[in-house]
């Protein structure tokens, strides 16, 4: 499946989550992304994750314990992955490029 389509579906699933779950997920993902951009290697990324734990930051930010944060994030990831699996099994990707007859342009229809 196309990574752009997967990103779009994931964003839709996240947007539909209750705000508490969505905000926690986005907080942690954003913190991890910032660390990934700073890292020059996998090892350095892991070191940054340990030193500046996004889960610990989220726990403090959302007034939760580390364990509560980790459990809730695990629950959110499971929910997102389950919904994403379900949607990708049911989605159809149809290429209408030839029917539209426009040069240098591609047309796709995604049907769920």
N, C-alpha and C positions, 0 to 999 in steps of 0.2 A: 504494500500500500504506500502511496505517495506521502512523504514526510510532511509536506505542506498541508495535505488533507488531514493527517493525524493531528497536527498542531491546531488546525481549525476546530476539529471535533473536540479536542481536549479543552480548548478555550470555552467552547459552548458548554461542556460538562461542568467546568469550573464556575462559569457564570451562573449556572443553575443551582449550585451548592448554597446552603444557608451561609449567611455572611460570616459567622464565627469560623466555619470550616474554610471558606474561601480565603478569608484574610490570613489565617494561620498558614495555609498552603502557600499563598503568594509571598508572605513574609519570609518563610524559609527558603523558597525557591529563589527569591531575589537575593537573599544573603549568600546562598550557595553560588549563584551566578557571579556576584561581585568577587568572591574568593577565586572562582575559576578564572576570571579575567586577570587577576593579579598573579596567579600561579604560572610558572614557566615550565613546570613538569607535573606529571601525575603525583610524584612523591611530594613535591612542594604543595600541591593542592590538598593532599591528605594531611600534611602538617598544618596547613592553614585551617582546615576543617576542625582539627583537634584543638588548635590554639584559640580559634574564634568560633566556636561551635554555634552554628545557626539555630540548633535546637535549644541551646542554653539561652541564647539571645531572645528567641521567641518565647520561651518559658517566662523570662523576666518581663518582657514586653506585655504579654497577655496575662500576667499574674497567675501562672500555673507552675506546677512542679515540672521538673525535667521529664519524669516518667509519664505524667499526664500528657505532656506535649508530644512525646515520642509515640505513645499509644494512639492519640488522636490523629497524628500525622499518618501513622500506619493505617488507621481506619479510613482516612481520606484517600490515601493512595490506592487502597484496595477498592474503594467505591468508584474512584475514577477509572481504574484499570478494568473493573467489571463492566462498567457502562461503555467504555471504549471498545472492549472486546465484542460486546453485544452489537454496538453500532457498526463496527467494521465487518461483522458477519452479515449484516443486513443491508449494507450499502451497495449500490450499483454505480459503477462509473461507466458512462456511455460517451463515446467520442462522436460528436456531431460536426467535426471539422469539415469533412467532405460535403456534407449536406448544406453547410452554410456558404460554401464556395467563395471564401475570402482568402486572398493570398497572405501568407506569412502570419496567419492568425489561427489559433487553436480554440475550439469550442468543446467544452465538456459539460455534461449534465450529471449531477450527483443526486441519486434518488435513494432515500432511506426507507 
